[in-house]
Structures are given as structure tokens and as C-alpha cells.
Amino acid sequence: MESKEERQEKFAKAVLTVAEERGLSLRKLAAASGLEYSQVQRICKGKVNPALSTIISLAEGLEVSPSELFAYYNNPS
């Protein structure tokens, strides 16, 4: 079973992968998601466990569904 920290790091990688594929910097992702840059930065460093509402906001900013974001989480490239 993965630790909380391992899950956070996997989610961070998923967000970063999708953002990179879409040419989004963390600042642009924060603006598109309606989140604070510092919050997005902490998520993308694997430092926090984001709430469901935050995950949905990130997915909207990335222009993917939450399920698509979790597909990256489950199958990292």
C-alpha cells in the first residue's frame, strides 16, 4: 500500500504531466484553475493532499475531466 506521501507525489506528477502537455506553466495553471499560485506549487511538489474541490478546479484549469487526471495518476508515463 502506498504511503500518503507517495500518493501526493504521484498526483503531483500527474498534474505536472498534463500541464506540460498543454504548455501550461504553474502560474497559468493557477490562473486557469482559480487557485493561488502557492497552492498549485505545493500540490505540484507533492507537499499537500488536495481536497476534492481543488482536484476538480485543477482538472478544469487543465481542460480535462477529473477522471482523465486520475488516469495519468494511475498510469504515469
N, CA, C and O atoms as a CHARMM CRD file, in Angstrom:
* protein
*
  308
    1    1 MET  N      0.84900  -1.18800   0.00000 PROA 1      0.00000
    2    1 MET  CA     0.00000   0.00000   0.00000 PROA 1      0.00000
    3    1 MET  C      0.88900   1.24400   0.00000 PROA 1      0.00000
    4    1 MET  O      1.87800   1.32400   0.72900 PROA 1      0.00000
    5    2 GLU  N      0.51400   2.19800  -0.82800 PROA 2      0.00000
    6    2 GLU  CA     1.28900   3.43400  -0.91900 PROA 2      0.00000
    7    2 GLU  C      1.07600   4.30700   0.30900 PROA 2      0.00000
    8    2 GLU  O      0.00100   4.31800   0.90900 PROA 2      0.00000
    9    3 SER  N      2.11700   5.03300   0.66400 PROA 3      0.00000
   10    3 SER  CA     2.00300   5.98700   1.76200 PROA 3      0.00000
   11    3 SER  C      1.30700   7.25100   1.25100 PROA 3      0.00000
   12    3 SER  O      1.17700   7.45900   0.04500 PROA 3      0.00000
   13    4 LYS  N      0.87200   8.07100   2.17400 PROA 4      0.00000
   14    4 LYS  CA     0.23500   9.34600   1.82900 PROA 4      0.00000
   15    4 LYS  C      1.18800  10.18600   0.97600 PROA 4      0.00000
   16    4 LYS  O      0.77900  10.80000  -0.00900 PROA 4      0.00000
   17    5 GLU  N      2.44400  10.20200   1.36300 PROA 5      0.00000
   18    5 GLU  CA     3.43800  10.99100   0.63800 PROA 5      0.00000
   19    5 GLU  C      3.63000  10.47200  -0.78800 PROA 5      0.00000
   20    5 GLU  O      3.76800  11.25700  -1.72600 PROA 5      0.00000
   21    6 GLU  N      3.63600   9.15000  -0.94400 PROA 6      0.00000
   22    6 GLU  CA     3.77500   8.57200  -2.28200 PROA 6      0.00000
   23    6 GLU  C      2.58000   8.93000  -3.16000 PROA 6      0.00000
   24    6 GLU  O      2.73900   9.21800  -4.34600 PROA 6      0.00000
   25    7 ARG  N      1.39800   8.91200  -2.58300 PROA 7      0.00000
   26    7 ARG  CA     0.19400   9.29400  -3.34100 PROA 7      0.00000
   27    7 ARG  C      0.26300  10.75300  -3.76400 PROA 7      0.00000
   28    7 ARG  O     -0.06800  11.09400  -4.89900 PROA 7      0.00000
   29    8 GLN  N      0.69300  11.60700  -2.85000 PROA 8      0.00000
   30    8 GLN  CA     0.80800  13.03500  -3.15400 PROA 8      0.00000
   31    8 GLN  C      1.81700  13.26000  -4.27500 PROA 8      0.00000
   32    8 GLN  O      1.58900  14.08600  -5.15800 PROA 8      0.00000
   33    9 GLU  N      2.92500  12.53100  -4.24500 PROA 9      0.00000
   34    9 GLU  CA     3.94000  12.67100  -5.28800 PROA 9      0.00000
   35    9 GLU  C      3.42100  12.16700  -6.63600 PROA 9      0.00000
   36    9 GLU  O      3.70700  12.77200  -7.66900 PROA 9      0.00000
   37   10 LYS  N      2.66800  11.07500  -6.63800 PROA 10     0.00000
   38   10 LYS  CA     2.07600  10.56300  -7.88100 PROA 10     0.00000
   39   10 LYS  C      1.07700  11.55900  -8.46100 PROA 10     0.00000
   40   10 LYS  O      1.04000  11.77800  -9.67200 PROA 10     0.00000
   41   11 PHE  N      0.26400  12.16300  -7.58700 PROA 11     0.00000
   42   11 PHE  CA    -0.70800  13.13700  -8.06700 PROA 11     0.00000
   43   11 PHE  C      0.02000  14.35800  -8.62000 PROA 11     0.00000
   44   11 PHE  O     -0.37100  14.90100  -9.65300 PROA 11     0.00000
   45   12 ALA  N      1.07100  14.78800  -7.93900 PROA 12     0.00000
   46   12 ALA  CA     1.86900  15.91700  -8.41800 PROA 12     0.00000
   47   12 ALA  C      2.40000  15.63200  -9.81800 PROA 12     0.00000
   48   12 ALA  O      2.33800  16.49200 -10.69700 PROA 12     0.00000
   49   13 LYS  N      2.92000  14.43200 -10.02200 PROA 13     0.00000
   50   13 LYS  CA     3.45300  14.05900 -11.33800 PROA 13     0.00000
   51   13 LYS  C      2.35200  14.07600 -12.39100 PROA 13     0.00000
   52   13 LYS  O      2.57700  14.51300 -13.52000 PROA 13     0.00000
   53   14 ALA  N      1.16600  13.60300 -12.02800 PROA 14     0.00000
   54   14 ALA  CA     0.04600  13.60900 -12.97300 PROA 14     0.00000
   55   14 ALA  C     -0.30300  15.03000 -13.38900 PROA 14     0.00000
   56   14 ALA  O     -0.47100  15.30700 -14.57600 PROA 14     0.00000
   57   15 VAL  N     -0.41200  15.92700 -12.42200 PROA 15     0.00000
   58   15 VAL  CA    -0.74400  17.32500 -12.72400 PROA 15     0.00000
   59   15 VAL  C      0.34300  17.94500 -13.59600 PROA 15     0.00000
   60   15 VAL  O      0.04600  18.60500 -14.59200 PROA 15     0.00000
   61   16 LEU  N      1.59200  17.73200 -13.22300 PROA 16     0.00000
   62   16 LEU  CA     2.70000  18.30400 -13.98700 PROA 16     0.00000
   63   16 LEU  C      2.75500  17.75500 -15.41100 PROA 16     0.00000
   64   16 LEU  O      3.04600  18.49600 -16.35000 PROA 16     0.00000
   65   17 THR  N      2.47900  16.47200 -15.57700 PROA 17     0.00000
   66   17 THR  CA     2.49200  15.85900 -16.90500 PROA 17     0.00000
   67   17 THR  C      1.43300  16.48200 -17.80200 PROA 17     0.00000
   68   17 THR  O      1.71300  16.84600 -18.94400 PROA 17     0.00000
   69   18 VAL  N      0.21700  16.60400 -17.28300 PROA 18     0.00000
   70   18 VAL  CA    -0.86600  17.17800 -18.09000 PROA 18     0.00000
   71   18 VAL  C     -0.58400  18.65200 -18.38000 PROA 18     0.00000
   72   18 VAL  O     -0.80100  19.11400 -19.50100 PROA 18     0.00000
   73   19 ALA  N     -0.10800  19.38400 -17.38900 PROA 19     0.00000
   74   19 ALA  CA     0.20500  20.80100 -17.59700 PROA 19     0.00000
   75   19 ALA  C      1.27300  20.96300 -18.67700 PROA 19     0.00000
   76   19 ALA  O      1.16300  21.83100 -19.54300 PROA 19     0.00000
   77   20 GLU  N      2.29400  20.13100 -18.61900 PROA 20     0.00000
   78   20 GLU  CA     3.36400  20.19900 -19.61900 PROA 20     0.00000
   79   20 GLU  C      2.82700  19.87600 -21.00900 PROA 20     0.00000
   80   20 GLU  O      3.17700  20.54400 -21.98200 PROA 20     0.00000
   81   21 GLU  N      1.98900  18.86500 -21.10300 PROA 21     0.00000
   82   21 GLU  CA     1.40000  18.50300 -22.40200 PROA 21     0.00000
   83   21 GLU  C      0.58300  19.64500 -22.99100 PROA 21     0.00000
   84   21 GLU  O      0.47700  19.77500 -24.21100 PROA 21     0.00000
   85   22 ARG  N      0.01300  20.46100 -22.13500 PROA 22     0.00000
   86   22 ARG  CA    -0.82700  21.56600 -22.59600 PROA 22     0.00000
   87   22 ARG  C     -0.07400  22.89500 -22.64500 PROA 22     0.00000
   88   22 ARG  O     -0.65400  23.93500 -22.95700 PROA 22     0.00000
   89   23 GLY  N      1.21400  22.85200 -22.33500 PROA 23     0.00000
   90   23 GLY  CA     2.03300  24.06100 -22.39700 PROA 23     0.00000
   91   23 GLY  C      1.71400  25.06900 -21.31400 PROA 23     0.00000
   92   23 GLY  O      1.89100  26.27100 -21.51000 PROA 23     0.00000
   93   24 LEU  N      1.24400  24.58700 -20.16800 PROA 24     0.00000
   94   24 LEU  CA     0.87200  25.48200 -19.07300 PROA 24     0.00000
   95   24 LEU  C      1.96400  25.54800 -18.01100 PROA 24     0.00000
   96   24 LEU  O      2.43600  24.52100 -17.52400 PROA 24     0.00000
   97   25 SER  N      2.35300  26.75200 -17.66500 PROA 25     0.00000
   98   25 SER  CA     3.22900  26.93900 -16.51200 PROA 25     0.00000
   99   25 SER  C      2.37200  26.80700 -15.25500 PROA 25     0.00000
  100   25 SER  O      1.14400  26.79400 -15.33800 PROA 25     0.00000
  101   26 LEU  N      3.00600  26.71200 -14.11100 PROA 26     0.00000
  102   26 LEU  CA     2.23300  26.63300 -12.86700 PROA 26     0.00000
  103   26 LEU  C      1.42800  27.90400 -12.64500 PROA 26     0.00000
  104   26 LEU  O      0.30700  27.84600 -12.14000 PROA 26     0.00000
  105   27 ARG  N      1.98200  29.04300 -13.01500 PROA 27     0.00000
  106   27 ARG  CA     1.23700  30.31100 -12.86500 PROA 27     0.00000
  107   27 ARG  C     -0.00500  30.32300 -13.75900 PROA 27     0.00000
  108   27 ARG  O     -1.08100  30.74100 -13.33000 PROA 27     0.00000
  109   28 LYS  N      0.14900  29.86600 -14.99400 PROA 28     0.00000
  110   28 LYS  CA    -1.00400  29.82300 -15.90400 PROA 28     0.00000
  111   28 LYS  C     -2.03200  28.80800 -15.41900 PROA 28     0.00000
  112   28 LYS  O     -3.23700  29.04100 -15.52200 PROA 28     0.00000
  113   29 LEU  N     -1.55500  27.68200 -14.88900 PROA 29     0.00000
  114   29 LEU  CA    -2.47100  26.68100 -14.35000 PROA 29     0.00000
  115   29 LEU  C     -3.23700  27.24600 -13.16300 PROA 29     0.00000
  116   29 LEU  O     -4.44300  27.03000 -13.03900 PROA 29     0.00000
  117   30 ALA  N     -2.54700  27.96100 -12.29800 PROA 30     0.00000
  118   30 ALA  CA    -3.20700  28.56300 -11.13900 PROA 30     0.00000
  119   30 ALA  C     -4.29600  29.53300 -11.59200 PROA 30     0.00000
  120   30 ALA  O     -5.41400  29.50600 -11.07600 PROA 30     0.00000
  121   31 ALA  N     -3.96600  30.38100 -12.54800 PROA 31     0.00000
  122   31 ALA  CA    -4.94500  31.35200 -13.04500 PROA 31     0.00000
  123   31 ALA  C     -6.13500  30.65000 -13.69500 PROA 31     0.00000
  124   31 ALA  O     -7.28400  31.02600 -13.46300 PROA 31     0.00000
  125   32 ALA  N     -5.86100  29.63900 -14.50100 PROA 32     0.00000
  126   32 ALA  CA    -6.93600  28.91800 -15.18900 PROA 32     0.00000
  127   32 ALA  C     -7.80000  28.11900 -14.22300 PROA 32     0.00000
  128   32 ALA  O     -8.97500  27.86800 -14.49200 PROA 32     0.00000
  129   33 SER  N     -7.21600  27.72300 -13.10200 PROA 33     0.00000
  130   33 SER  CA    -7.92800  26.90900 -12.10800 PROA 33     0.00000
  131   33 SER  C     -8.63900  27.75100 -11.05800 PROA 33     0.00000
  132   33 SER  O     -9.48800  27.24800 -10.32300 PROA 33     0.00000
  133   34 GLY  N     -8.29100  29.03600 -10.98800 PROA 34     0.00000
  134   34 GLY  CA    -8.85500  29.88500  -9.94300 PROA 34     0.00000
  135   34 GLY  C     -8.25500  29.59600  -8.57900 PROA 34     0.00000
  136   34 GLY  O     -8.88500  29.83100  -7.54800 PROA 34     0.00000
  137   35 LEU  N     -7.02600  29.08000  -8.58200 PROA 35     0.00000
  138   35 LEU  CA    -6.33800  28.74800  -7.33500 PROA 35     0.00000
  139   35 LEU  C     -5.14900  29.67800  -7.14800 PROA 35     0.00000
  140   35 LEU  O     -4.66700  30.28800  -8.10300 PROA 35     0.00000
  141   36 GLU  N     -4.68900  29.78000  -5.92800 PROA 36     0.00000
  142   36 GLU  CA    -3.49400  30.56600  -5.64500 PROA 36     0.00000
  143   36 GLU  C     -2.27500  29.84400  -6.21900 PROA 36     0.00000
  144   36 GLU  O     -2.19200  28.61700  -6.18600 PROA 36     0.00000
  145   37 TYR  N     -1.33700  30.62400  -6.74300 PROA 37     0.00000
  146   37 TYR  CA    -0.11200  30.04300  -7.29200 PROA 37     0.00000
  147   37 TYR  C      0.60600  29.20500  -6.24200 PROA 37     0.00000
  148   37 TYR  O      1.07800  28.10800  -6.54300 PROA 37     0.00000
  149   38 SER  N      0.69300  29.70500  -5.02500 PROA 38     0.00000
  150   38 SER  CA     1.40500  28.97200  -3.96900 PROA 38     0.00000
  151   38 SER  C      0.74500  27.62600  -3.67800 PROA 38     0.00000
  152   38 SER  O      1.43000  26.65400  -3.36200 PROA 38     0.00000
  153   39 GLN  N     -0.56700  27.56600  -3.78200 PROA 39     0.00000
  154   39 GLN  CA    -1.27900  26.30800  -3.56000 PROA 39     0.00000
  155   39 GLN  C     -0.94900  25.30900  -4.66900 PROA 39     0.00000
  156   39 GLN  O     -0.68000  24.14000  -4.39500 PROA 39     0.00000
  157   40 VAL  N     -0.97100  25.76700  -5.90800 PROA 40     0.00000
  158   40 VAL  CA    -0.63900  24.89800  -7.03700 PROA 40     0.00000
  159   40 VAL  C      0.81100  24.43700  -6.92400 PROA 40     0.00000
  160   40 VAL  O      1.12500  23.27800  -7.19500 PROA 40     0.00000
  161   41 GLN  N      1.67200  25.33300  -6.53000 PROA 41     0.00000
  162   41 GLN  CA     3.08700  24.99500  -6.36600 PROA 41     0.00000
  163   41 GLN  C      3.27300  23.88900  -5.32100 PROA 41     0.00000
  164   41 GLN  O      4.03400  22.94900  -5.54700 PROA 41     0.00000
  165   42 ARG  N      2.58900  23.99700  -4.18900 PROA 42     0.00000
  166   42 ARG  CA     2.69500  22.97200  -3.13400 PROA 42     0.00000
  167   42 ARG  C      2.14100  21.63100  -3.62000 PROA 42     0.00000
  168   42 ARG  O      2.71100  20.57900  -3.32900 PROA 42     0.00000
  169   43 ILE  N      1.04100  21.66800  -4.35200 PROA 43     0.00000
  170   43 ILE  CA     0.46600  20.43200  -4.89800 PROA 43     0.00000
  171   43 ILE  C      1.45600  19.78400  -5.85900 PROA 43     0.00000
  172   43 ILE  O      1.66900  18.57200  -5.81300 PROA 43     0.00000
  173   44 CYS  N      2.05600  20.58800  -6.72300 PROA 44     0.00000
  174   44 CYS  CA     2.96400  20.06100  -7.74000 PROA 44     0.00000
  175   44 CYS  C      4.31800  19.64900  -7.18300 PROA 44     0.00000
  176   44 CYS  O      5.12000  19.03600  -7.88700 PROA 44     0.00000
  177   45 LYS  N      4.57100  19.97700  -5.94300 PROA 45     0.00000
  178   45 LYS  CA     5.77500  19.49100  -5.25500 PROA 45     0.00000
  179   45 LYS  C      5.45300  18.27600  -4.39300 PROA 45     0.00000
  180   45 LYS  O      6.33700  17.70900  -3.75200 PROA 45     0.00000
  181   46 GLY  N      4.17400  17.88000  -4.38100 PROA 46     0.00000
  182   46 GLY  CA     3.76600  16.72500  -3.59100 PROA 46     0.00000
  183   46 GLY  C      3.74200  16.99300  -2.10200 PROA 46     0.00000
  184   46 GLY  O      3.90900  16.07600  -1.29800 PROA 46     0.00000
  185   47 LYS  N      3.53400  18.25400  -1.72700 PROA 47     0.00000
  186   47 LYS  CA     3.58700  18.64400  -0.31400 PROA 47     0.00000
  187   47 LYS  C      2.23700  18.64000   0.38600 PROA 47     0.00000
  188   47 LYS  O      2.17700  18.66000   1.61600 PROA 47     0.00000
  189   48 VAL  N      1.14800  18.61600  -0.38600 PROA 48     0.00000
  190   48 VAL  CA    -0.18700  18.66500   0.21700 PROA 48     0.00000
  191   48 VAL  C     -1.09400  17.61000  -0.39900 PROA 48     0.00000
  192   48 VAL  O     -0.86300  17.12400  -1.50600 PROA 48     0.00000
  193   49 ASN  N     -2.11600  17.28000   0.34300 PROA 49     0.00000
  194   49 ASN  CA    -3.13900  16.34400  -0.10400 PROA 49     0.00000
  195   49 ASN  C     -4.35800  17.18900  -0.48800 PROA 49     0.00000
  196   49 ASN  O     -5.11600  17.59400   0.39400 PROA 49     0.00000
  197   50 PRO  N     -4.56800  17.46500  -1.78800 PROA 50     0.00000
  198   50 PRO  CA    -5.62600  18.39800  -2.17300 PROA 50     0.00000
  199   50 PRO  C     -7.02900  17.84600  -1.93100 PROA 50     0.00000
  200   50 PRO  O     -7.28100  16.64600  -2.04300 PROA 50     0.00000
  201   51 ALA  N     -7.91800  18.75300  -1.59800 PROA 51     0.00000
  202   51 ALA  CA    -9.33100  18.41800  -1.41300 PROA 51     0.00000
  203   51 ALA  C     -9.96300  18.12600  -2.77500 PROA 51     0.00000
  204   51 ALA  O     -9.43500  18.52100  -3.81500 PROA 51     0.00000
  205   52 LEU  N    -11.07700  17.44300  -2.75300 PROA 52     0.00000
  206   52 LEU  CA   -11.78100  17.11100  -3.99400 PROA 52     0.00000
  207   52 LEU  C    -12.10400  18.36400  -4.80200 PROA 52     0.00000
  208   52 LEU  O    -11.94900  18.36600  -6.02300 PROA 52     0.00000
  209   53 SER  N    -12.54400  19.41300  -4.14600 PROA 53     0.00000
  210   53 SER  CA   -12.87700  20.64400  -4.87100 PROA 53     0.00000
  211   53 SER  C    -11.64300  21.22500  -5.56100 PROA 53     0.00000
  212   53 SER  O    -11.75300  21.80500  -6.64100 PROA 53     0.00000
  213   54 THR  N    -10.48600  21.07400  -4.95000 PROA 54     0.00000
  214   54 THR  CA    -9.23800  21.54800  -5.54800 PROA 54     0.00000
  215   54 THR  C     -8.86400  20.69100  -6.75000 PROA 54     0.00000
  216   54 THR  O     -8.40900  21.21300  -7.76800 PROA 54     0.00000
  217   55 ILE  N     -9.05100  19.39100  -6.64000 PROA 55     0.00000
  218   55 ILE  CA    -8.76600  18.48500  -7.75700 PROA 55     0.00000
  219   55 ILE  C     -9.66000  18.83200  -8.94800 PROA 55     0.00000
  220   55 ILE  O     -9.20200  18.84600 -10.09100 PROA 55     0.00000
  221   56 ILE  N    -10.92200  19.10900  -8.67900 PROA 56     0.00000
  222   56 ILE  CA   -11.85100  19.48900  -9.74900 PROA 56     0.00000
  223   56 ILE  C    -11.41200  20.80200 -10.38800 PROA 56     0.00000
  224   56 ILE  O    -11.44200  20.93600 -11.61100 PROA 56     0.00000
  225   57 SER  N    -11.00500  21.76700  -9.57500 PROA 57     0.00000
  226   57 SER  CA   -10.52200  23.04800 -10.10600 PROA 57     0.00000
  227   57 SER  C     -9.28300  22.85500 -10.97100 PROA 57     0.00000
  228   57 SER  O     -9.16800  23.45300 -12.04000 PROA 57     0.00000
  229   58 LEU  N     -8.35500  22.01800 -10.50700 PROA 58     0.00000
  230   58 LEU  CA    -7.15200  21.73400 -11.30200 PROA 58     0.00000
  231   58 LEU  C     -7.53300  21.09600 -12.63500 PROA 58     0.00000
  232   58 LEU  O     -7.01100  21.48100 -13.68100 PROA 58     0.00000
  233   59 ALA  N     -8.42800  20.13500 -12.59900 PROA 59     0.00000
  234   59 ALA  CA    -8.86200  19.47200 -13.83000 PROA 59     0.00000
  235   59 ALA  C     -9.48700  20.48500 -14.79500 PROA 59     0.00000
  236   59 ALA  O     -9.21900  20.44900 -15.99600 PROA 59     0.00000
  237   60 GLU  N    -10.31000  21.37600 -14.27400 PROA 60     0.00000
  238   60 GLU  CA   -10.91500  22.40900 -15.12200 PROA 60     0.00000
  239   60 GLU  C     -9.84200  23.30000 -15.73600 PROA 60     0.00000
  240   60 GLU  O     -9.91000  23.63400 -16.91900 PROA 60     0.00000
  241   61 GLY  N     -8.85500  23.68400 -14.93500 PROA 61     0.00000
  242   61 GLY  CA    -7.76000  24.51000 -15.43900 PROA 61     0.00000
  243   61 GLY  C     -6.93000  23.79800 -16.49200 PROA 61     0.00000
  244   61 GLY  O     -6.38900  24.42700 -17.40200 PROA 61     0.00000
  245   62 LEU  N     -6.83500  22.49500 -16.36500 PROA 62     0.00000
  246   62 LEU  CA    -6.09200  21.67800 -17.32500 PROA 62     0.00000
  247   62 LEU  C     -6.94400  21.27900 -18.52900 PROA 62     0.00000
  248   62 LEU  O     -6.44600  20.69100 -19.48800 PROA 62     0.00000
  249   63 GLU  N     -8.23100  21.60600 -18.46500 PROA 63     0.00000
  250   63 GLU  CA    -9.20100  21.26600 -19.51000 PROA 63     0.00000
  251   63 GLU  C     -9.29200  19.76000 -19.72800 PROA 63     0.00000
  252   63 GLU  O     -9.32100  19.27600 -20.86000 PROA 63     0.00000
  253   64 VAL  N     -9.33500  19.03100 -18.61000 PROA 64     0.00000
  254   64 VAL  CA    -9.57100  17.58600 -18.61600 PROA 64     0.00000
  255   64 VAL  C    -10.60900  17.29500 -17.54000 PROA 64     0.00000
  256   64 VAL  O    -10.86600  18.12900 -16.67100 PROA 64     0.00000
  257   65 SER  N    -11.19000  16.13100 -17.60200 PROA 65     0.00000
  258   65 SER  CA   -12.10000  15.73400 -16.53100 PROA 65     0.00000
  259   65 SER  C    -11.26400  15.21400 -15.36400 PROA 65     0.00000
  260   65 SER  O    -10.12100  14.80200 -15.56000 PROA 65     0.00000
  261   66 PRO  N    -11.82000  15.23000 -14.16000 PROA 66     0.00000
  262   66 PRO  CA   -11.08700  14.63700 -13.03700 PROA 66     0.00000
  263   66 PRO  C    -10.69700  13.18600 -13.31600 PROA 66     0.00000
  264   66 PRO  O     -9.62100  12.74400 -12.91200 PROA 66     0.00000
  265   67 SER  N    -11.56600  12.44700 -14.00400 PROA 67     0.00000
  266   67 SER  CA   -11.23200  11.04600 -14.29600 PROA 67     0.00000
  267   67 SER  C    -10.02800  10.94800 -15.23600 PROA 67     0.00000
  268   67 SER  O     -9.21000  10.03800 -15.09900 PROA 67     0.00000
  269   68 GLU  N     -9.91400  11.87500 -16.18700 PROA 68     0.00000
  270   68 GLU  CA    -8.74100  11.88000 -17.06700 PROA 68     0.00000
  271   68 GLU  C     -7.47500  12.19200 -16.27700 PROA 68     0.00000
  272   68 GLU  O     -6.42100  11.60900 -16.52800 PROA 68     0.00000
  273   69 LEU  N     -7.58300  13.10700 -15.33000 PROA 69     0.00000
  274   69 LEU  CA    -6.43700  13.43800 -14.48400 PROA 69     0.00000
  275   69 LEU  C     -6.01700  12.21800 -13.67400 PROA 69     0.00000
  276   69 LEU  O     -4.82600  11.94400 -13.52900 PROA 69     0.00000
  277   70 PHE  N     -6.98600  11.49400 -13.15100 PROA 70     0.00000
  278   70 PHE  CA    -6.66000  10.28700 -12.38900 PROA 70     0.00000
  279   70 PHE  C     -6.14600   9.16600 -13.28400 PROA 70     0.00000
  280   70 PHE  O     -5.44800   8.27400 -12.80200 PROA 70     0.00000
  281   71 ALA  N     -6.47200   9.18900 -14.57000 PROA 71     0.00000
  282   71 ALA  CA    -5.89100   8.20500 -15.49000 PROA 71     0.00000
  283   71 ALA  C     -4.37900   8.39900 -15.55700 PROA 71     0.00000
  284   71 ALA  O     -3.62800   7.42600 -15.61800 PROA 71     0.00000
  285   72 TYR  N     -3.93100   9.65700 -15.54400 PROA 72     0.00000
  286   72 TYR  CA    -2.49300   9.93200 -15.50300 PROA 72     0.00000
  287   72 TYR  C     -1.90900   9.47600 -14.16900 PROA 72     0.00000
  288   72 TYR  O     -0.79000   8.96600 -14.11300 PROA 72     0.00000
  289   73 TYR  N     -2.66600   9.66100 -13.10900 PROA 73     0.00000
  290   73 TYR  CA    -2.22700   9.22600 -11.78000 PROA 73     0.00000
  291   73 TYR  C     -2.02600   7.71100 -11.76600 PROA 73     0.00000
  292   73 TYR  O     -1.03200   7.21600 -11.23500 PROA 73     0.00000
  293   74 ASN  N     -2.96700   6.98300 -12.34700 PROA 74     0.00000
  294   74 ASN  CA    -2.92300   5.52200 -12.33400 PROA 74     0.00000
  295   74 ASN  C     -1.94800   4.93400 -13.34200 PROA 74     0.00000
  296   74 ASN  O     -1.46900   3.81400 -13.16400 PROA 74     0.00000
  297   75 ASN  N     -1.65400   5.68000 -14.39500 PROA 75     0.00000
  298   75 ASN  CA    -0.75500   5.18900 -15.45300 PROA 75     0.00000
  299   75 ASN  C      0.26600   6.25700 -15.80500 PROA 75     0.00000
  300   75 ASN  O      0.22500   6.81600 -16.90100 PROA 75     0.00000
  301   76 PRO  N      1.18300   6.54600 -14.88800 PROA 76     0.00000
  302   76 PRO  CA     2.16600   7.60200 -15.17700 PROA 76     0.00000
  303   76 PRO  C      3.02900   7.22500 -16.38300 PROA 76     0.00000
  304   76 PRO  O      3.38800   6.06400 -16.58000 PROA 76     0.00000
  305   77 SER  N      3.34600   8.23600 -17.17500 PROA 77     0.00000
  306   77 SER  CA     4.16600   7.96900 -18.36700 PROA 77     0.00000
  307   77 SER  C      5.63500   8.12200 -18.06900 PROA 77     0.00000
  308   77 SER  O      6.46700   7.93500 -18.95600 PROA 77     0.00000
